[in-house]
Amino acid sequence: MRLIDRTAVRRLVDATDPDAALVLIRGECVVMPEEEADRQGGLVLARRREVKHVTGDHDLDSLAARLDTMARDLGA
């Protein structure tokens, strides 16, 4: 079972907050402001400013797979 899928990455890309981040917190992948993630002890996987160029489904799926692997490698 994947922790991060296309939908999670799409939520990050579509976020209106320029400081939004994709965060793993308590086993759940959420989009929230990076500052809030730091306060809650979440693991920031990607920031909106880093992925705002991602558009098509193939790109979303590819990025989701890489982020999922990264999260698992970090012990999530």
All heavy atoms as TSV, in Angstrom:
chain	resi	resn	atom	element	x	y	z
A	1	MET	N	N	0.840	-1.180	0.000
A	1	MET	CA	C	0.000	0.000	0.000
A	1	MET	C	C	0.889	1.250	0.000
A	1	MET	O	O	1.816	1.363	0.794
A	1	MET	CB	C	-0.908	-0.014	1.224
A	1	MET	CG	C	-1.816	1.154	1.295
A	1	MET	SD	S	-2.838	0.974	2.774
A	1	MET	CE	C	-4.019	2.211	2.451
A	2	ARG	N	N	0.592	2.192	-0.877
A	2	ARG	CA	C	1.384	3.406	-1.007
A	2	ARG	C	C	0.966	4.444	0.031
A	2	ARG	O	O	-0.204	4.609	0.332
A	2	ARG	CB	C	1.219	3.986	-2.401
A	2	ARG	CG	C	1.803	3.074	-3.469
A	2	ARG	CD	C	1.610	3.640	-4.816
A	2	ARG	NE	N	2.670	4.617	-5.058
A	2	ARG	CZ	C	2.812	5.268	-6.190
A	2	ARG	NH1	N	1.965	5.080	-7.159
A	2	ARG	NH2	N	3.785	6.112	-6.347
A	3	LEU	N	N	1.949	5.152	0.527
A	3	LEU	CA	C	1.692	6.268	1.428
A	3	LEU	C	C	1.324	7.519	0.638
A	3	LEU	O	O	0.537	8.343	1.078
A	3	LEU	CB	C	2.940	6.581	2.261
A	3	LEU	CG	C	3.390	5.520	3.245
A	3	LEU	CD1	C	4.770	5.855	3.795
A	3	LEU	CD2	C	2.384	5.424	4.373
A	4	ILE	N	N	1.942	7.644	-0.538
A	4	ILE	CA	C	1.763	8.846	-1.346
A	4	ILE	C	C	1.316	8.438	-2.742
A	4	ILE	O	O	1.958	7.608	-3.383
A	4	ILE	CB	C	3.077	9.639	-1.417
A	4	ILE	CG1	C	3.504	9.992	-0.003
A	4	ILE	CG2	C	2.915	10.886	-2.271
A	4	ILE	CD1	C	4.928	10.349	0.130
A	5	ASP	N	N	0.211	9.040	-3.186
A	5	ASP	CA	C	-0.310	8.726	-4.512
A	5	ASP	C	C	-0.518	10.011	-5.311
A	5	ASP	O	O	-0.224	11.113	-4.846
A	5	ASP	CB	C	-1.611	7.923	-4.406
A	5	ASP	CG	C	-2.704	8.661	-3.644
A	5	ASP	OD1	O	-2.575	9.877	-3.401
A	5	ASP	OD2	O	-3.708	8.014	-3.300
A	6	ARG	N	N	-1.016	9.861	-6.517
A	6	ARG	CA	C	-1.238	10.987	-7.411
A	6	ARG	C	C	-2.119	12.059	-6.761
A	6	ARG	O	O	-1.869	13.259	-6.912
A	6	ARG	CB	C	-1.892	10.505	-8.689
A	6	ARG	CG	C	-2.226	11.632	-9.645
A	6	ARG	CD	C	-3.152	11.223	-10.750
A	6	ARG	NE	N	-2.676	10.062	-11.477
A	6	ARG	CZ	C	-3.377	9.442	-12.397
A	6	ARG	NH1	N	-4.592	9.860	-12.706
A	6	ARG	NH2	N	-2.898	8.396	-13.031
A	7	THR	N	N	-3.135	11.638	-6.042
A	7	THR	CA	C	-4.055	12.582	-5.413
A	7	THR	C	C	-3.334	13.474	-4.408
A	7	THR	O	O	-3.572	14.683	-4.352
A	7	THR	CB	C	-5.209	11.825	-4.727
A	7	THR	OG1	O	-5.869	11.013	-5.704
A	7	THR	CG2	C	-6.198	12.780	-4.105
A	8	ALA	N	N	-2.452	12.895	-3.625
A	8	ALA	CA	C	-1.701	13.673	-2.637
A	8	ALA	C	C	-0.818	14.708	-3.320
A	8	ALA	O	O	-0.756	15.875	-2.904
A	8	ALA	CB	C	-0.863	12.745	-1.766
A	9	VAL	N	N	-0.151	14.306	-4.381
A	9	VAL	CA	C	0.723	15.233	-5.107
A	9	VAL	C	C	-0.117	16.311	-5.782
A	9	VAL	O	O	0.250	17.489	-5.777
A	9	VAL	CB	C	1.612	14.485	-6.124
A	9	VAL	CG1	C	2.436	15.461	-6.943
A	9	VAL	CG2	C	2.513	13.495	-5.407
A	10	ARG	N	N	-1.252	15.952	-6.334
A	10	ARG	CA	C	-2.148	16.924	-6.973
A	10	ARG	C	C	-2.607	17.967	-5.950
A	10	ARG	O	O	-2.676	19.159	-6.252
A	10	ARG	CB	C	-3.340	16.213	-7.608
A	10	ARG	CG	C	-4.444	17.128	-8.126
A	10	ARG	CD	C	-4.022	18.142	-9.145
A	10	ARG	NE	N	-3.680	17.530	-10.390
A	10	ARG	CZ	C	-3.058	18.174	-11.367
A	10	ARG	NH1	N	-2.720	19.433	-11.240
A	10	ARG	NH2	N	-2.763	17.570	-12.477
A	11	ARG	N	N	-2.936	17.534	-4.723
A	11	ARG	CA	C	-3.339	18.482	-3.684
A	11	ARG	C	C	-2.226	19.493	-3.417
A	11	ARG	O	O	-2.489	20.677	-3.215
A	11	ARG	CB	C	-3.707	17.754	-2.390
A	11	ARG	CG	C	-5.041	17.050	-2.436
A	11	ARG	CD	C	-5.536	16.606	-1.068
A	11	ARG	NE	N	-4.528	16.086	-0.173
A	11	ARG	CZ	C	-4.239	14.807	0.009
A	11	ARG	NH1	N	-4.896	13.880	-0.641
A	11	ARG	NH2	N	-3.298	14.440	0.864
A	12	LEU	N	N	-0.987	19.039	-3.421
A	12	LEU	CA	C	0.142	19.939	-3.196
A	12	LEU	C	C	0.295	20.906	-4.367
A	12	LEU	O	O	0.427	22.114	-4.164
A	12	LEU	CB	C	1.433	19.146	-2.995
A	12	LEU	CG	C	2.698	19.994	-2.808
A	12	LEU	CD1	C	2.586	20.883	-1.579
A	12	LEU	CD2	C	3.917	19.091	-2.715
A	13	VAL	N	N	0.276	20.408	-5.576
A	13	VAL	CA	C	0.435	21.250	-6.763
A	13	VAL	C	C	-0.679	22.295	-6.829
A	13	VAL	O	O	-0.441	23.453	-7.184
A	13	VAL	CB	C	0.458	20.388	-8.043
A	13	VAL	CG1	C	0.397	21.248	-9.289
A	13	VAL	CG2	C	1.700	19.506	-8.065
A	14	ASP	N	N	-1.887	21.922	-6.462
A	14	ASP	CA	C	-3.041	22.817	-6.545
A	14	ASP	C	C	-3.198	23.722	-5.327
A	14	ASP	O	O	-4.089	24.579	-5.304
A	14	ASP	CB	C	-4.329	22.008	-6.723
A	14	ASP	CG	C	-4.414	21.354	-8.095
A	14	ASP	OD1	O	-3.643	21.737	-8.988
A	14	ASP	OD2	O	-5.258	20.437	-8.245
A	15	ALA	N	N	-2.378	23.553	-4.313
A	15	ALA	CA	C	-2.499	24.356	-3.089
A	15	ALA	C	C	-2.338	25.840	-3.416
A	15	ALA	O	O	-1.506	26.222	-4.241
A	15	ALA	CB	C	-1.449	23.924	-2.077
A	16	THR	N	N	-3.139	26.661	-2.771
A	16	THR	CA	C	-3.062	28.103	-2.998
A	16	THR	C	C	-1.994	28.761	-2.124
A	16	THR	O	O	-1.515	29.839	-2.454
A	16	THR	CB	C	-4.430	28.768	-2.726
A	16	THR	OG1	O	-4.838	28.465	-1.391
A	16	THR	CG2	C	-5.463	28.276	-3.722
A	17	ASP	N	N	-1.633	28.126	-1.038
A	17	ASP	CA	C	-0.606	28.666	-0.142
A	17	ASP	C	C	0.774	28.413	-0.748
A	17	ASP	O	O	1.163	27.256	-0.950
A	17	ASP	CB	C	-0.719	27.988	1.226
A	17	ASP	CG	C	0.259	28.519	2.253
A	17	ASP	OD1	O	1.193	29.271	1.879
A	17	ASP	OD2	O	0.095	28.187	3.432
A	18	PRO	N	N	1.536	29.460	-1.039
A	18	PRO	CA	C	2.861	29.250	-1.631
A	18	PRO	C	C	3.830	28.525	-0.690
A	18	PRO	O	O	4.832	27.982	-1.140
A	18	PRO	CB	C	3.350	30.670	-1.944
A	18	PRO	CG	C	2.534	31.560	-1.081
A	18	PRO	CD	C	1.232	30.864	-0.843
A	19	ASP	N	N	3.527	28.496	0.598
A	19	ASP	CA	C	4.370	27.806	1.573
A	19	ASP	C	C	3.853	26.407	1.911
A	19	ASP	O	O	4.286	25.803	2.894
A	19	ASP	CB	C	4.486	28.637	2.855
A	19	ASP	CG	C	5.229	29.939	2.620
A	19	ASP	OD1	O	6.183	29.950	1.815
A	19	ASP	OD2	O	4.852	30.951	3.224
A	20	ALA	N	N	2.936	25.901	1.093
A	20	ALA	CA	C	2.376	24.573	1.329
A	20	ALA	C	C	3.446	23.499	1.138
A	20	ALA	O	O	4.362	23.637	0.334
A	20	ALA	CB	C	1.204	24.310	0.394
A	21	ALA	N	N	3.293	22.437	1.912
A	21	ALA	CA	C	4.211	21.308	1.818
A	21	ALA	C	C	3.419	20.013	1.934
A	21	ALA	O	O	2.358	19.971	2.555
A	21	ALA	CB	C	5.252	21.384	2.928
A	22	LEU	N	N	3.948	18.975	1.330
A	22	LEU	CA	C	3.396	17.638	1.476
A	22	LEU	C	C	4.108	17.023	2.672
A	22	LEU	O	O	5.343	16.924	2.684
A	22	LEU	CB	C	3.645	16.813	0.214
A	22	LEU	CG	C	2.989	15.448	0.149
A	22	LEU	CD1	C	1.463	15.592	0.167
A	22	LEU	CD2	C	3.418	14.715	-1.102
A	23	VAL	N	N	3.338	16.665	3.671
A	23	VAL	CA	C	3.898	16.287	4.967
A	23	VAL	C	C	3.369	14.926	5.396
A	23	VAL	O	O	2.186	14.631	5.250
A	23	VAL	CB	C	3.505	17.339	6.038
A	23	VAL	CG1	C	4.060	16.975	7.391
A	23	VAL	CG2	C	3.954	18.726	5.614
A	24	LEU	N	N	4.261	14.126	5.916
A	24	LEU	CA	C	3.873	12.856	6.514
A	24	LEU	C	C	3.840	13.075	8.022
A	24	LEU	O	O	4.854	13.436	8.627
A	24	LEU	CB	C	4.882	11.770	6.149
A	24	LEU	CG	C	4.463	10.342	6.422
A	24	LEU	CD1	C	3.178	10.004	5.662
A	24	LEU	CD2	C	5.559	9.384	6.036
A	25	ILE	N	N	2.669	12.907	8.589
A	25	ILE	CA	C	2.504	13.133	10.011
A	25	ILE	C	C	1.595	12.055	10.583
A	25	ILE	O	O	0.505	11.817	10.074
A	25	ILE	CB	C	1.968	14.558	10.278
A	25	ILE	CG1	C	1.984	14.890	11.742
A	25	ILE	CG2	C	0.625	14.786	9.675
A	25	ILE	CD1	C	1.869	16.373	12.037
A	26	ARG	N	N	2.118	11.352	11.566
A	26	ARG	CA	C	1.383	10.251	12.216
A	26	ARG	C	C	0.824	9.260	11.188
A	26	ARG	O	O	-0.326	8.838	11.265
A	26	ARG	CB	C	0.284	10.807	13.109
A	26	ARG	CG	C	0.819	11.555	14.322
A	26	ARG	CD	C	-0.257	12.032	15.264
A	26	ARG	NE	N	-1.002	13.182	14.804
A	26	ARG	CZ	C	-0.578	14.442	14.837
A	26	ARG	NH1	N	0.606	14.718	15.288
A	26	ARG	NH2	N	-1.346	15.418	14.409
A	27	GLY	N	N	1.634	8.937	10.186
A	27	GLY	CA	C	1.255	7.940	9.199
A	27	GLY	C	C	0.309	8.419	8.124
A	27	GLY	O	O	-0.127	7.637	7.288
A	28	GLU	N	N	-0.002	9.699	8.114
A	28	GLU	CA	C	-0.926	10.245	7.127
A	28	GLU	C	C	-0.217	11.310	6.302
A	28	GLU	O	O	0.555	12.110	6.817
A	28	GLU	CB	C	-2.135	10.870	7.828
A	28	GLU	CG	C	-3.194	11.344	6.889
A	28	GLU	CD	C	-4.397	11.914	7.632
A	28	GLU	OE1	O	-4.505	11.755	8.852
A	28	GLU	OE2	O	-5.217	12.549	6.961
A	29	CYS	N	N	-0.500	11.337	5.023
A	29	CYS	CA	C	0.089	12.304	4.113
A	29	CYS	C	C	-0.895	13.460	3.949
A	29	CYS	O	O	-2.029	13.259	3.510
A	29	CYS	CB	C	0.359	11.629	2.773
A	29	CYS	SG	S	1.231	12.671	1.629
A	30	VAL	N	N	-0.469	14.672	4.332
A	30	VAL	CA	C	-1.339	15.838	4.272
A	30	VAL	C	C	-0.591	17.019	3.654
A	30	VAL	O	O	0.632	17.046	3.634
A	30	VAL	CB	C	-1.878	16.236	5.666
A	30	VAL	CG1	C	-2.735	15.146	6.250
A	30	VAL	CG2	C	-0.733	16.573	6.609
A	31	VAL	N	N	-1.363	17.989	3.181
A	31	VAL	CA	C	-0.801	19.242	2.689
A	31	VAL	C	C	-1.101	20.302	3.738
A	31	VAL	O	O	-2.244	20.459	4.164
A	31	VAL	CB	C	-1.418	19.630	1.326
A	31	VAL	CG1	C	-0.941	21.002	0.891
A	31	VAL	CG2	C	-1.072	18.590	0.276
A	32	MET	N	N	-0.050	20.999	4.153
A	32	MET	CA	C	-0.196	22.049	5.151
A	32	MET	C	C	0.958	23.036	5.003
A	32	MET	O	O	1.948	22.713	4.346
A	32	MET	CB	C	-0.208	21.463	6.565
A	32	MET	CG	C	1.087	20.795	6.982
A	32	MET	SD	S	1.175	20.249	8.724
A	32	MET	CE	C	-0.241	19.224	8.892
A	33	PRO	N	N	0.839	24.204	5.622
A	33	PRO	CA	C	1.962	25.139	5.580
A	33	PRO	C	C	3.201	24.509	6.228
A	33	PRO	O	O	3.091	23.809	7.239
A	33	PRO	CB	C	1.472	26.343	6.397
A	33	PRO	CG	C	-0.025	26.242	6.356
A	33	PRO	CD	C	-0.328	24.772	6.296
A	34	GLU	N	N	4.349	24.758	5.619
A	34	GLU	CA	C	5.582	24.148	6.116
A	34	GLU	C	C	5.844	24.513	7.576
A	34	GLU	O	O	6.286	23.677	8.366
A	34	GLU	CB	C	6.755	24.568	5.241
A	34	GLU	CG	C	8.034	23.855	5.600
A	34	GLU	CD	C	9.148	24.134	4.632
A	34	GLU	OE1	O	8.955	24.881	3.660
A	34	GLU	OE2	O	10.235	23.581	4.846
A	35	GLU	N	N	5.550	25.734	7.956
A	35	GLU	CA	C	5.755	26.174	9.335
A	35	GLU	C	C	4.924	25.330	10.312
A	35	GLU	O	O	5.394	24.951	11.375
A	35	GLU	CB	C	5.370	27.647	9.456
A	35	GLU	CG	C	5.646	28.239	10.816
A	35	GLU	CD	C	5.303	29.718	10.856
A	35	GLU	OE1	O	5.903	30.481	10.087
A	35	GLU	OE2	O	4.417	30.069	11.651
A	36	GLU	N	N	3.689	25.038	9.930
A	36	GLU	CA	C	2.818	24.205	10.767
A	36	GLU	C	C	3.362	22.782	10.867
A	36	GLU	O	O	3.323	22.153	11.920
A	36	GLU	CB	C	1.394	24.196	10.202
A	36	GLU	CG	C	0.416	23.379	10.997
A	36	GLU	CD	C	0.126	23.945	12.381
A	36	GLU	OE1	O	0.342	25.138	12.612
A	36	GLU	OE2	O	-0.330	23.168	13.236
A	37	ALA	N	N	3.876	22.279	9.766
A	37	ALA	CA	C	4.453	20.930	9.764
A	37	ALA	C	C	5.612	20.845	10.743
A	37	ALA	O	O	5.741	19.864	11.486
A	37	ALA	CB	C	4.924	20.567	8.358
A	38	ASP	N	N	6.442	21.884	10.763
A	38	ASP	CA	C	7.569	21.909	11.696
A	38	ASP	C	C	7.082	21.885	13.141
A	38	ASP	O	O	7.630	21.170	13.978
A	38	ASP	CB	C	8.444	23.150	11.466
A	38	ASP	CG	C	9.201	23.104	10.155
A	38	ASP	OD1	O	9.363	22.000	9.587
A	38	ASP	OD2	O	9.624	24.178	9.688
A	39	ARG	N	N	6.039	22.667	13.428
A	39	ARG	CA	C	5.500	22.717	14.802
A	39	ARG	C	C	4.929	21.374	15.244
A	39	ARG	O	O	4.999	21.022	16.408
A	39	ARG	CB	C	4.425	23.789	14.908
A	39	ARG	CG	C	4.955	25.184	15.106
A	39	ARG	CD	C	3.861	26.123	15.596
A	39	ARG	NE	N	2.773	26.247	14.658
A	39	ARG	CZ	C	2.658	27.210	13.751
A	39	ARG	NH1	N	3.567	28.145	13.659
A	39	ARG	NH2	N	1.629	27.243	12.942
A	40	GLN	N	N	4.332	20.658	14.292
A	40	GLN	CA	C	3.692	19.392	14.630
A	40	GLN	C	C	4.632	18.195	14.522
A	40	GLN	O	O	4.233	17.064	14.782
A	40	GLN	CB	C	2.469	19.169	13.744
A	40	GLN	CG	C	1.357	20.151	14.031
A	40	GLN	CD	C	0.076	19.768	13.344
A	40	GLN	OE1	O	-0.213	18.585	13.127
A	40	GLN	NE2	N	-0.729	20.750	12.995
A	41	GLY	N	N	5.864	18.437	14.131
A	41	GLY	CA	C	6.825	17.345	14.029
A	41	GLY	C	C	6.644	16.469	12.809
A	41	GLY	O	O	7.045	15.303	12.808
A	42	GLY	N	N	6.061	17.020	11.760
A	42	GLY	CA	C	5.849	16.254	10.534
A	42	GLY	C	C	7.105	16.186	9.680
A	42	GLY	O	O	8.015	16.999	9.803
A	43	LEU	N	N	7.137	15.200	8.816
A	43	LEU	CA	C	8.236	15.005	7.881
A	43	LEU	C	C	7.859	15.656	6.545
A	43	LEU	O	O	6.941	15.195	5.861
A	43	LEU	CB	C	8.504	13.517	7.680
A	43	LEU	CG	C	9.531	13.123	6.624
A	43	LEU	CD1	C	10.912	13.653	7.000
A	43	LEU	CD2	C	9.558	11.604	6.477
A	44	VAL	N	N	8.523	16.749	6.200
A	44	VAL	CA	C	8.250	17.442	4.943
A	44	VAL	C	C	8.879	16.649	3.804
A	44	VAL	O	O	10.087	16.430	3.779
A	44	VAL	CB	C	8.790	18.887	4.967
A	44	VAL	CG1	C	8.621	19.539	3.605
A	44	VAL	CG2	C	8.097	19.702	6.055
A	45	LEU	N	N	8.028	16.232	2.867
A	45	LEU	CA	C	8.489	15.430	1.733
A	45	LEU	C	C	8.731	16.277	0.492
A	45	LEU	O	O	9.622	15.974	-0.298
A	45	LEU	CB	C	7.469	14.340	1.421
A	45	LEU	CG	C	7.199	13.365	2.554
A	45	LEU	CD1	C	6.020	12.466	2.209
A	45	LEU	CD2	C	8.430	12.551	2.863
A	46	ALA	N	N	7.920	17.302	0.299
A	46	ALA	CA	C	8.063	18.185	-0.861
A	46	ALA	C	C	7.377	19.500	-0.556
A	46	ALA	O	O	6.435	19.556	0.243
A	46	ALA	CB	C	7.443	17.546	-2.102
A	47	ARG	N	N	7.854	20.529	-1.194
A	47	ARG	CA	C	7.279	21.860	-1.043
A	47	ARG	C	C	6.625	22.270	-2.354
A	47	ARG	O	O	7.115	21.928	-3.432
A	47	ARG	CB	C	8.373	22.859	-0.677
A	47	ARG	CG	C	8.944	22.606	0.687
A	47	ARG	CD	C	10.279	23.311	0.881
A	47	ARG	NE	N	10.879	22.942	2.158
A	47	ARG	CZ	C	11.605	21.841	2.348
A	47	ARG	NH1	N	11.836	21.004	1.355
A	47	ARG	NH2	N	12.101	21.572	3.549
A	48	ARG	N	N	5.547	23.037	-2.259
A	48	ARG	CA	C	4.811	23.447	-3.455
A	48	ARG	C	C	5.727	24.144	-4.453
A	48	ARG	O	O	5.669	23.877	-5.646
A	48	ARG	CB	C	3.654	24.375	-3.090
A	48	ARG	CG	C	2.827	24.746	-4.314
A	48	ARG	CD	C	1.718	25.726	-3.985
A	48	ARG	NE	N	1.004	26.066	-5.190
A	48	ARG	CZ	C	1.426	26.956	-6.081
A	48	ARG	NH1	N	2.558	27.585	-5.908
A	48	ARG	NH2	N	0.710	27.207	-7.171
A	49	ARG	N	N	6.583	25.016	-3.975
A	49	ARG	CA	C	7.457	25.766	-4.885
A	49	ARG	C	C	8.392	24.841	-5.665
A	49	ARG	O	O	8.884	25.204	-6.721
A	49	ARG	CB	C	8.241	26.832	-4.125
A	49	ARG	CG	C	9.212	26.305	-3.105
A	49	ARG	CD	C	9.908	27.456	-2.347
A	49	ARG	NE	N	10.652	26.981	-1.209
A	49	ARG	CZ	C	10.163	26.826	0.003
A	49	ARG	NH1	N	8.895	27.121	0.244
A	49	ARG	NH2	N	10.912	26.384	0.989
A	50	GLU	N	N	8.612	23.636	-5.156
A	50	GLU	CA	C	9.490	22.675	-5.833
A	50	GLU	C	C	8.759	21.855	-6.894
A	50	GLU	O	O	9.405	21.284	-7.773
A	50	GLU	CB	C	10.101	21.713	-4.808
A	50	GLU	CG	C	10.965	22.388	-3.772
A	50	GLU	CD	C	11.300	21.491	-2.591
A	50	GLU	OE1	O	10.581	20.501	-2.344
A	50	GLU	OE2	O	12.295	21.800	-1.924
A	51	VAL	N	N	7.437	21.762	-6.777
A	51	VAL	CA	C	6.687	20.865	-7.668
A	51	VAL	C	C	5.583	21.562	-8.457
A	51	VAL	O	O	4.835	20.901	-9.167
A	51	VAL	CB	C	6.075	19.677	-6.885
A	51	VAL	CG1	C	7.153	18.880	-6.195
A	51	VAL	CG2	C	5.030	20.152	-5.896
A	52	LYS	N	N	5.494	22.874	-8.378
A	52	LYS	CA	C	4.381	23.578	-9.029
A	52	LYS	C	C	4.370	23.399	-10.540
A	52	LYS	O	O	3.345	23.588	-11.184
A	52	LYS	CB	C	4.371	25.052	-8.652
A	52	LYS	CG	C	5.575	25.818	-9.094
A	52	LYS	CD	C	5.521	27.245	-8.597
A	52	LYS	CE	C	6.772	27.991	-9.011
A	52	LYS	NZ	N	6.772	29.333	-8.481
A	53	HIS	N	N	5.481	23.000	-11.119
A	53	HIS	CA	C	5.573	22.782	-12.562
A	53	HIS	C	C	5.006	21.436	-13.007
A	53	HIS	O	O	4.797	21.213	-14.186
A	53	HIS	CB	C	7.036	22.870	-12.999
A	53	HIS	CG	C	7.874	21.775	-12.407
A	53	HIS	ND1	N	8.317	21.818	-11.102
A	53	HIS	CD2	C	8.302	20.607	-12.915
A	53	HIS	CE1	C	9.006	20.707	-10.855
A	53	HIS	NE2	N	9.009	19.965	-11.937
A	54	VAL	N	N	4.763	20.525	-12.081
A	54	VAL	CA	C	4.260	19.185	-12.407
A	54	VAL	C	C	2.807	19.308	-12.867
A	54	VAL	O	O	1.990	19.935	-12.205
A	54	VAL	CB	C	4.372	18.247	-11.179
A	54	VAL	CG1	C	3.753	16.902	-11.476
A	54	VAL	CG2	C	5.821	18.103	-10.760
A	55	THR	N	N	2.487	18.707	-14.009
A	55	THR	CA	C	1.141	18.880	-14.554
A	55	THR	C	C	0.431	17.574	-14.877
A	55	THR	O	O	-0.555	17.240	-14.256
A	55	THR	CB	C	1.178	19.770	-15.803
A	55	THR	OG1	O	2.098	19.219	-16.744
A	55	THR	CG2	C	1.587	21.193	-15.470
A	56	GLY	N	N	0.910	16.848	-15.845
A	56	GLY	CA	C	0.194	15.673	-16.351
A	56	GLY	C	C	0.158	14.505	-15.378
A	56	GLY	O	O	0.935	14.426	-14.427
A	57	ASP	N	N	-0.772	13.601	-15.646
A	57	ASP	CA	C	-0.943	12.419	-14.791
A	57	ASP	C	C	0.331	11.592	-14.698
A	57	ASP	O	O	0.671	11.085	-13.628
A	57	ASP	CB	C	-2.094	11.545	-15.296
A	57	ASP	CG	C	-3.452	12.172	-15.026
A	57	ASP	OD1	O	-3.541	13.130	-14.231
A	57	ASP	OD2	O	-4.442	11.698	-15.623
A	58	HIS	N	N	1.036	11.449	-15.813
A	58	HIS	CA	C	2.274	10.667	-15.795
A	58	HIS	C	C	3.287	11.304	-14.846
A	58	HIS	O	O	3.931	10.614	-14.053
A	58	HIS	CB	C	2.863	10.549	-17.199
A	58	HIS	CG	C	4.187	9.854	-17.226
A	58	HIS	ND1	N	4.310	8.487	-17.035
A	58	HIS	CD2	C	5.446	10.328	-17.372
A	58	HIS	CE1	C	5.589	8.157	-17.076
A	58	HIS	NE2	N	6.307	9.268	-17.280
A	59	ASP	N	N	3.429	12.631	-14.924
A	59	ASP	CA	C	4.355	13.338	-14.034
A	59	ASP	C	C	3.927	13.220	-12.571
A	59	ASP	O	O	4.758	13.035	-11.686
A	59	ASP	CB	C	4.453	14.816	-14.410
A	59	ASP	CG	C	5.132	15.040	-15.747
A	59	ASP	OD1	O	5.892	14.150	-16.200
A	59	ASP	OD2	O	4.905	16.111	-16.334
A	60	LEU	N	N	2.623	13.338	-12.335
A	60	LEU	CA	C	2.113	13.201	-10.969
A	60	LEU	C	C	2.390	11.810	-10.423
A	60	LEU	O	O	2.831	11.657	-9.276
A	60	LEU	CB	C	0.612	13.493	-10.930
A	60	LEU	CG	C	0.194	14.936	-11.170
A	60	LEU	CD1	C	-1.314	15.009	-11.386
A	60	LEU	CD2	C	0.623	15.831	-10.024
A	61	ASP	N	N	2.137	10.787	-11.237
A	61	ASP	CA	C	2.382	9.413	-10.806
A	61	ASP	C	C	3.862	9.157	-10.546
A	61	ASP	O	O	4.229	8.505	-9.563
A	61	ASP	CB	C	1.876	8.417	-11.853
A	61	ASP	CG	C	0.367	8.327	-11.905
A	61	ASP	OD1	O	-0.301	8.694	-10.910
A	61	ASP	OD2	O	-0.151	7.903	-12.957
A	62	SER	N	N	4.705	9.682	-11.421
A	62	SER	CA	C	6.146	9.492	-11.270
A	62	SER	C	C	6.660	10.157	-9.995
A	62	SER	O	O	7.418	9.557	-9.225
A	62	SER	CB	C	6.857	10.063	-12.501
A	62	SER	OG	O	8.241	9.955	-12.358
A	63	LEU	N	N	6.231	11.382	-9.759
A	63	LEU	CA	C	6.653	12.086	-8.547
A	63	LEU	C	C	6.110	11.397	-7.302
A	63	LEU	O	O	6.836	11.240	-6.312
A	63	LEU	CB	C	6.195	13.544	-8.591
A	63	LEU	CG	C	6.574	14.393	-7.388
A	63	LEU	CD1	C	8.077	14.380	-7.141
A	63	LEU	CD2	C	6.059	15.813	-7.573
A	64	ALA	N	N	4.873	10.960	-7.352
A	64	ALA	CA	C	4.279	10.257	-6.206
A	64	ALA	C	C	5.076	8.994	-5.885
A	64	ALA	O	O	5.344	8.709	-4.709
A	64	ALA	CB	C	2.822	9.908	-6.491
A	65	ALA	N	N	5.475	8.255	-6.897
A	65	ALA	CA	C	6.252	7.026	-6.673
A	65	ALA	C	C	7.600	7.349	-6.031
A	65	ALA	O	O	8.037	6.667	-5.098
A	65	ALA	CB	C	6.450	6.284	-7.987
A	66	ARG	N	N	8.255	8.406	-6.514
A	66	ARG	CA	C	9.555	8.788	-5.941
A	66	ARG	C	C	9.414	9.257	-4.498
A	66	ARG	O	O	10.219	8.894	-3.634
A	66	ARG	CB	C	10.216	9.869	-6.796
A	66	ARG	CG	C	10.706	9.353	-8.135
A	66	ARG	CD	C	11.593	10.346	-8.860
A	66	ARG	NE	N	11.074	11.692	-8.908
A	66	ARG	CZ	C	10.435	12.242	-9.947
A	66	ARG	NH1	N	10.239	11.515	-11.038
A	66	ARG	NH2	N	10.010	13.481	-9.905
A	67	LEU	N	N	8.376	10.056	-4.232
A	67	LEU	CA	C	8.153	10.539	-2.857
A	67	LEU	C	C	7.778	9.390	-1.923
A	67	LEU	O	O	8.212	9.359	-0.768
A	67	LEU	CB	C	7.078	11.621	-2.845
A	67	LEU	CG	C	7.470	12.944	-3.487
A	67	LEU	CD1	C	6.255	13.847	-3.593
A	67	LEU	CD2	C	8.589	13.619	-2.718
A	68	ASP	N	N	6.995	8.441	-2.428
A	68	ASP	CA	C	6.633	7.283	-1.632
A	68	ASP	C	C	7.867	6.478	-1.258
A	68	ASP	O	O	8.037	6.081	-0.099
A	68	ASP	CB	C	5.622	6.411	-2.396
A	68	ASP	CG	C	5.060	5.311	-1.538
A	68	ASP	OD1	O	4.204	5.595	-0.684
A	68	ASP	OD2	O	5.504	4.152	-1.708
A	69	THR	N	N	8.746	6.253	-2.218
A	69	THR	CA	C	9.985	5.530	-1.953
A	69	THR	C	C	10.846	6.278	-0.954
A	69	THR	O	O	11.394	5.671	-0.006
A	69	THR	CB	C	10.778	5.304	-3.265
A	69	THR	OG1	O	9.968	4.508	-4.147
A	69	THR	CG2	C	12.103	4.629	-3.018
A	70	MET	N	N	10.953	7.601	-1.122
A	70	MET	CA	C	11.752	8.403	-0.210
A	70	MET	C	C	11.201	8.311	1.223
A	70	MET	O	O	11.957	8.117	2.176
A	70	MET	CB	C	11.747	9.869	-0.653
A	70	MET	CG	C	12.591	10.777	0.229
A	70	MET	SD	S	12.603	12.478	-0.345
A	70	MET	CE	C	10.989	13.010	0.172
A	71	ALA	N	N	9.894	8.413	1.366
A	71	ALA	CA	C	9.275	8.342	2.693
A	71	ALA	C	C	9.555	6.985	3.340
A	71	ALA	O	O	9.903	6.906	4.521
A	71	ALA	CB	C	7.773	8.581	2.588
A	72	ARG	N	N	9.444	5.924	2.572
A	72	ARG	CA	C	9.703	4.588	3.120
A	72	ARG	C	C	11.183	4.410	3.470
A	72	ARG	O	O	11.520	3.808	4.483
A	72	ARG	CB	C	9.241	3.525	2.137
A	72	ARG	CG	C	7.732	3.491	2.035
A	72	ARG	CD	C	7.238	2.502	1.003
A	72	ARG	NE	N	5.836	2.628	0.808
A	72	ARG	CZ	C	4.899	2.162	1.620
A	72	ARG	NH1	N	5.247	1.522	2.713
A	72	ARG	NH2	N	3.613	2.321	1.343
A	73	ASP	N	N	12.075	4.951	2.637
A	73	ASP	CA	C	13.508	4.867	2.924
A	73	ASP	C	C	13.866	5.618	4.203
A	73	ASP	O	O	14.828	5.264	4.896
A	73	ASP	CB	C	14.332	5.404	1.761
A	73	ASP	CG	C	14.347	4.478	0.559
A	73	ASP	OD1	O	13.876	3.324	0.676
A	73	ASP	OD2	O	14.803	4.921	-0.517
A	74	LEU	N	N	13.102	6.663	4.493
A	74	LEU	CA	C	13.341	7.444	5.713
A	74	LEU	C	C	12.679	6.822	6.939
A	74	LEU	O	O	12.771	7.353	8.037
A	74	LEU	CB	C	12.854	8.883	5.518
A	74	LEU	CG	C	13.673	9.704	4.531
A	74	LEU	CD1	C	12.983	11.037	4.248
A	74	LEU	CD2	C	15.086	9.929	5.062
A	75	GLY	N	N	11.994	5.700	6.734
A	75	GLY	CA	C	11.425	4.969	7.854
A	75	GLY	C	C	9.974	5.227	8.144
A	75	GLY	O	O	9.477	4.892	9.207
A	76	ALA	N	N	9.248	5.817	7.203
A	76	ALA	CA	C	7.826	6.084	7.415
A	76	ALA	C	C	7.022	4.800	7.350
A	76	ALA	O	O	7.398	3.823	6.813
A	76	ALA	CB	C	7.320	7.066	6.374
